[in-house]
Amino acid sequence: MKDSKKIRKPKPWKHSQPLTRTQLRQMRDEFWDTAPHYGGQKEIWDALRAAAEADLTLGQAIVDSAGVIVQSTDLTTCYDERGAKYELPKYVLSEPTNLIRES
């Protein structure tokens, strides 16, 4: 088995405009619904989504068992064993610093 990079959450980041948790969830759902249409294998997209939504230990186990080649440790760029590229926006991996707390 190849050395896999240890994954981590992206560095703190700010969205272009403040988002509510609901807006963030909608953006994430939209990304995951459309991502497979841009190429790559659905199983890998599913594994990346599961890894993105899990804690780091479980996320690591998911990408390792799916054979995902992690290019950037925050999961923003990954490849599968066939060399297909998977790019994930930060908003599916962590929350922005300017998230609006809904009451």
C-alpha positions in Angstrom: 0.0 0.0 0.0 1.3 3.4 -0.9 2.0 6.0 1.7 -1.1 8.0 1.9 -1.0 11.6 3.1 -2.7 12.3 6.4 -5.8 14.4 5.7 -6.7 17.5 7.6 -9.4 20.2 7.5 -8.7 23.1 5.2 -7.1 26.2 6.8 -9.7 28.8 8.0 -11.3 30.5 5.0 -13.9 33.2 4.3 -16.6 33.0 1.8 -17.2 36.0 -0.6 -20.3 36.8 1.4 -21.4 35.6 4.8 -23.5 32.4 4.7 -26.1 30.8 6.9 -25.8 27.2 7.8 -28.8 26.5 5.5 -27.2 28.2 2.5 -23.9 26.3 3.2 -25.9 23.0 3.2 -27.6 23.9 -0.1 -24.3 24.7 -1.7 -22.9 21.4 -0.5 -25.9 19.4 -1.7 -25.7 21.1 -5.1 -22.0 20.4 -5.5 -22.4 16.7 -4.6 -25.4 16.3 -6.9 -23.6 17.8 -9.9 -19.9 16.7 -9.2 -20.2 13.2 -10.8 -21.3 14.8 -14.1 -17.9 16.4 -14.5 -16.2 13.1 -14.8 -14.6 10.6 -12.5 -16.2 7.6 -10.9 -19.4 7.9 -8.8 -17.9 5.5 -6.2 -15.0 7.9 -5.7 -17.3 10.9 -5.4 -19.4 9.0 -2.9 -16.3 8.1 -0.9 -15.1 11.7 -1.0 -18.4 13.0 0.2 -18.4 10.5 3.1 -14.9 11.4 4.0 -15.7 15.2 3.8 -18.7 14.7 6.1 -16.8 12.4 8.6 -14.3 13.2 11.3 -10.7 13.1 10.2 -9.9 9.6 11.4 -12.9 8.0 9.7 -12.3 10.3 6.7 -8.8 8.9 6.4 -10.0 5.3 6.6 -12.6 6.1 3.8 -10.1 7.6 1.4 -7.6 4.9 2.1 -10.0 2.1 1.5 -11.5 3.7 -1.7 -8.0 4.0 -3.2 -8.1 7.8 -3.4 -4.8 9.4 -4.0 -4.7 12.5 -1.9 -2.8 15.3 -3.7 -3.5 18.1 -1.2 -4.0 17.0 2.4 -7.1 19.2 2.9 -8.8 17.0 0.1 -9.2 19.9 -2.3 -7.4 17.9 -5.0 -7.5 14.1 -5.2 -7.0 11.5 -7.9 -8.3 8.0 -8.3 -6.2 5.0 -9.4 -7.0 5.7 -13.1 -5.6 9.2 -12.8 -9.0 11.1 -12.9 -8.8 14.3 -10.9 -11.3 15.3 -8.2 -11.4 18.9 -7.0 -13.4 19.7 -3.9 -14.3 23.3 -2.9 -13.4 24.3 0.6 -17.1 24.8 1.4 -17.8 21.1 1.3 -14.9 20.4 3.6 -15.3 22.9 6.4 -17.3 25.9 7.4 -16.2 29.5 6.5 -15.1 31.9 9.2 -18.0 34.2 8.3 -20.8 31.7 8.8 -23.9 33.4 10.2 -25.1 31.8 13.3 -28.9 31.3 12.9 -30.9 31.9 16.0 
